[in-house]
Amino acid sequence: MKSKIFKGILVSLLFLYFICCVYYLFVNRQDYQWDFEMQYQAAQLLAEGGNPYDIGALIAKTGNQLLYPYPPATLWFYRLFTLTDYNTAYSIFLLLKIGMIISLVLLWRMKFVAKQAGAGFYFFCLLAFNSAIFLDMRAGNINMFEQLMLWLGFYFFLERRFLLFCCFILLGASFKMTPIVFLGLLLLADNREKYSYFFGSSIVFLSYLLIQCVAAPEMLPAFLAIAKGTLIERGMYSPSTIGILKDGFEMLYNTTGISVPEGFQLSLFYIIAGVIILVSLRAYFVLKSLDTEYKDKIILFLFCLVYALIHPRLKDYACVLLIVPSYFIINRMGYLKAYPFLFVLAILPAANVILPGLRTIFNAFIWAYYPLVIAYFMWSLYLYEIYALRERPAEAQAAAGNNDKTEFP
């Protein structure tokens, strides 16, 4: 009884702290949700008969260098917010985002981790991957809508309701397009109709893009140029694999004067991405041959990690995708003794190092790319877990699910 009361108090305090974070964003609206401000002004420009992909026109309205990187059709979503003034739209968008976050966390708890997960799980959600959820709220990006659609799709994937899975993945990919890769989960499913769902959904998505080419041909070249330009972002705001490679070669040039051709850098990235995919596929085939209760979840979560590791533009707030896969693997029975260490490792915030010599290495790489480092570590744990399952007796495999006793209060 005392334990339940203590857990209830902790959950209440965490929720109160979350409310304080939200309040902070409301009262400092001039400093936050910069992505939404750009998107609002882009839609306003469209309403006035202008071209939201006209860089000069958009910068003149926003006063910053942010550009609209989504397909033309998505502008009509933001047009809804232009029916009111910006301050009101800011509040509405933030409230919608809060509702999505609460819905997403509850979906995670009910369908992807233990239903009795308590304060430890909520604490992890709030702080994991350098507080990715708060980073999303602060930026005002559409990422949380994308995440909610993806996780609803993942739920229906696990339930073998593939039509609904496809619908939600298509919705999730409507803005940033790259999440369409998750349709590839269908190819890993044991279902006779999976190819019909896969190719049917692919045709729908291609039609979505082609219709925009016909309806707004004057916007398409500018949209593609802006979308391509977003790939140059790297470091703490976009801790991607290709980003850390480019920063590494840049540091090499600044230190030694040795210049590595861009083509070699890209080739190295493609090799790394290929190795990640091939190693993960091999682990998938090993897992597929096993009889373990959480097989489908492990496949799904491994797919999420591979997607993040090979994504050319992994934004800091996009690491929300990795919260549940990371929580799931560190909460496995086999990691009971290591659980506190793994838990803290995943929620450790980025920090600066001031020691001479180490400062450059840690600040430019370890801390700037800390979410990526954790993603690689979690990916490695999944590979280890899969091969460990192969070595265990069948009865141990069936019992190797989440161990709720490892849950922090």
N, C-alpha and C positions, 0 to 999 in steps of 0.2 A: 504493500500500500504506500509506504513511504517512498519507494522507488518510483512509483507512478506519479506521485505528487511532485517529486524532484524533477522528473522528466518533463512533466507538464509546465513547471516553472521555467525550465530551460527553453522549451519551445516558445513559450510566451515572451521571454526576453529576446529571443532571436527574432521573432516576428515584430516586436516593438522596435528593435534596432533596424530592421528592414523598413519599417514605416518612417523612422527618422531619416534614413537614406533617401527615401522618396520625397519627404518633406524638404530635404536639402536641395534636391533637384528642382522642386517647385519654386522655392524662394530665390534660387540663383539661376533663373531661366535664361538670363542674358549670357551665361557662360556655357550652357550645356545643350544637348540635343542639336548639335551643329549639323548633323546629317539631315535631320528632319527639316531644319530651317532651309537648307539647300533644296531639298525635295519640295517643300512648300512653295518656295520661290520659283522653282522650275515649272511647277503646275500653274502658278499664277502667270508666268510668262506665256505658257500655252494658252491660257484663258484670254490673254490680251492679244492673241494672234501672233505671238513671237515664236521663235524656235528655241526650246529649252536646251538644245545641244549646241547653240551658238555660245561659245566660250565667253566672248566679250560681254554679251548681253546678260548672261547668268551671273558673271562676276560683278557686273555693275549693280545687279539687284541684291546680291548677298553680301558683297564686300569682302569675300574670302575666295580662296582658290579651289574650293570643292566643286566638282562637276557631276552632272547627273549620269550615272553609269549603267542605268537599267533600260530595257527595251521600251520603245515608245508606248506600247499598250499600258504599261504600268503607271504612266502619268495620269490616267483617268482615276486610278485609286487615290492619288494625292489631290486630284481636283475636288474630291469630296471635302477635303479640309479647307480648301480655299473659299468655301461658302461662308466662312466666318473669318474673323481677324486672326492674326498670327498667334497672339497670346492665348486666345481661347482654343485655337487649334493645337497649340503646344500642350495645353492641359489635357485635352481630349486624347491626343496621341499617347501621352505619358500614362494616362489612366488605362487606355487600351493595352498598353505594354505591360502594365502591372497585372492586369487581368490575365494576360497571356502567360506571364511568369508564374503566377499562382496556379493556373490551370496546368501548365507544363510540369511543375514540381509535383503536383498531386497525381498527374498521370504517371510520372516516373515512379512515385512511391507505390501506387496501386498496381501497376502493370509490369514494372521492370525490376523493382527491388522488393524486399520484404515489406508487406503492408504495415507491419509493426515497427518499421524503421522510424526512429525518433529524432531527438535533437542532433545526434551525430550526423545523420543524413542531411538535415536542413543546414547545419553548420558547414558541411562539405559543399553543398550546393552554393552557398553564399560566398565561400572563399576560394573554391577550387580554381585552378588555372588563372591565378592572379585576379581573382574576383571577376570572372568573365561575365557573370550576370549583371553586376553593377557597371562594368565597362560598356555593356550593351545599352543599359538605361541611360548612361551618361552621354553616349554618342547619338542616341535617337535613331539608330539604324532599323531597317526592316527585318533584321536578323531574327528577332524573337518570333515574328509571324512565320518565318521560314522554319525555325526550329519546331514550333508547335505543329505545323503541317507535316514535317518529316517524322516526328515522333508518333503522331497519330497514324501515319502510314506504316511505321515500324510495328505498331501494335497490331494493325490489321495483317501485316505480313506474318507475324507470329501466330495469329489466329487463322492463317490460311485463307483469308478473305482478300484475294489478290486484286479484285476489281477496285475495292475501296483503297487498297494500298496504292495502286496506280494513280487513282484520282488525287490522293493527298500528296504524293510525290510530285505530280504535275503542278499542283498548286504551289508546293514548296519551291519548285524550280522556276516559277513564273517571273521572278525578279532577277535572281543572280545566275540562273540557268545551269551552273555547274552541279547543283544537287540532282540533276537528271541522271547522274551517274548511279544513283541508288536504285534505279530500275534494274541495274545489274544483279541485284539481290535475287531477282526472279530466276536468273540463270543458275543460281545455287539451290533453288527450291526443288523438292521432289513433287512435281506436279506435271501432268501431261499437257496441260494447257498453258504452261508458263511461257512458251515461245509466242503464242497468240497474244497474251497479255503484254509481253515485252515489245513485240513489233507493233502491235496496235497502239500502245502508249507512245512509242517513238514516233509514229506517224502523226499522232495528235500533237505532239510537241513540235515537230517540224512544221506542221500546218500553222501552229500558233506563231512561229517565226516568219513563215512565208507570207501570211496574211499581212503582217506588219510591213514587210518589204513592199507589198503592193499598195497598202493604204498610206504609208508614210515614206516613200522612196527618198525624199529630200533629207530625211532625218537619219537614214540608215548609215551612210558613210561616217557621219560625225559620231553617231552612237558607237560604232565599231572602233573608231579611233580612240574615243574616251575609254571604252572598256579595255582596250589593249594597254592604254596608259596606266591603268590601275595596277598592272602587274609589276611596276617598278618599285612599289612600296615594299619596304622590308624593315627588319629590326623589331623593336618592342611592339610596334603597332601592327606588324604583319610578320610574325615569327614562322616563316615557311622554310622548308628545306632548301629551296632554290635561293631564298634570301640569305641564309647562313652561308651558303657556298659563295655567293657573290661578295658578301662582306668579308669572308675569309680571304678571297683572292684580292680584294681591295686592300686589306691589311698587308698582305704579302707584297703588293706593289708599293705601298707607302713605306714599308720597312726595308725592302731589298731592292726595289726598282724593277723587279721582275714582273712583266705584264703577261697575263694569261689570256689568250684570245677568247672572245665571247662565245664562239662556236664550241670551244673545248669545255667551257663552263656549262653550257647547255647540255652537251653530250654527257658530261659527268652526272648532271642531274637526272637525265633520262636513264642512265645506267643504274643509279641509286633507286630510282622509282621502279625500274624493271626488277631489280633484286627484291625490293620490298613486296612487289606483287607476286613474284614467283615463290618466294619463301612463304608468303601468306597462303598462296594456293596449295602448296605442299602440306602446310598445316591443316588447311581445310579438308583435304582428302584424307588425312589421318583422322581428323575429328569425325568425318562422315562415316568412317568404318566402325566407330565406337558406339556403344549403347549407353549414353549418359543423358540425364534428365534435362540439362540446360544446353543441349547442343545448339539449338536454333538461336538462343540468345548469344552464345559465344560467337557463332558465325556472324550475327548482326553486329555485335560490338567490335569484333575484329575488323569488319568491313569499314566501320566508322573511323577507326584508327588509321587504317590504310588510306582512306580518303583524305584525312587530315595531313598525313605525312607526305603525300604526293601532290597536294593542292598547291598550285603556283602562287596563290594569294590567300594564305591562312590568316585572316584578321584575328586580332586578340579576342574580340567578343565572340567570334565564331567557335571558339573553344568550348562554348556551352555544349556543343555536340558531344564533347568527350567526358562530360561530368559523370554520366551514368555508367558508361563503359569502364571508367577508372574506378568508380566506387564499387562496381560489381566485382572486379578482379581482386581488389585489395581486401574485399570482404569474404573471400573464399576461405574455406576451412583450412586449406593448406598453408595459409599465411597468418594464422592466429598469432604467432609470436612476433611476426614482423608487422602486424596490422598498425600499431601506433606509429611506427616509423614511416610506413607507406602513406598513412593518412596525413601526417604532418608534411611529408614531402610534396604531396599534391596540392596542399593549401598554402605552402610557403610563399609569401609575397616577394616580388622582385625587389632587389636591394642593390645599392651601389657599393663597390669595393674601392677603397682609397689607397691600398698598399701599392707602392711603386712596382712596376712590372706586371703585377697581377691585375692592376686596375683596368688596363686595356683589354686583357683576355676576358676577365669576368664581366665588365660592364658592356663590352661590345658583343659578347657571345653568350656567356652563361646566363646572365640576367636578362639581356635583351631577348634571348631565345629560350628562356626558361620553360614556357609552356610547350615548346617543341621538344625540349629535352625530356619533359615528363611524358609527352605523347609517345616518344620512342621507347621510354622505359616501360610504359603500360603495354605497348605493343609487344615488347619482349616478354613481359609477364604472361600475356596470352599465349605466345608461342611455347613458353615453358610449361604452362598449365595443360595445353593440348597434348604435348608429348609425355607429360607426367600422367595424364589420364590413361594414355595407352599402356603405361607400365603397371597401372593399378588393377587389382581384381575387379570383376564386373560389379560386385556388390559395393565396392568402394566408389566406383564411378557413379553409381546411382545416388550415393549419399554425398557426393562432392559439390553440392549446391551452396547457396549462401548460408552462412552460419550466423544466425541472428544474435547469437551470444557475443559475437565480436562487435556488435553495434555499440558505439559510445552512448552514454546516457542521454 
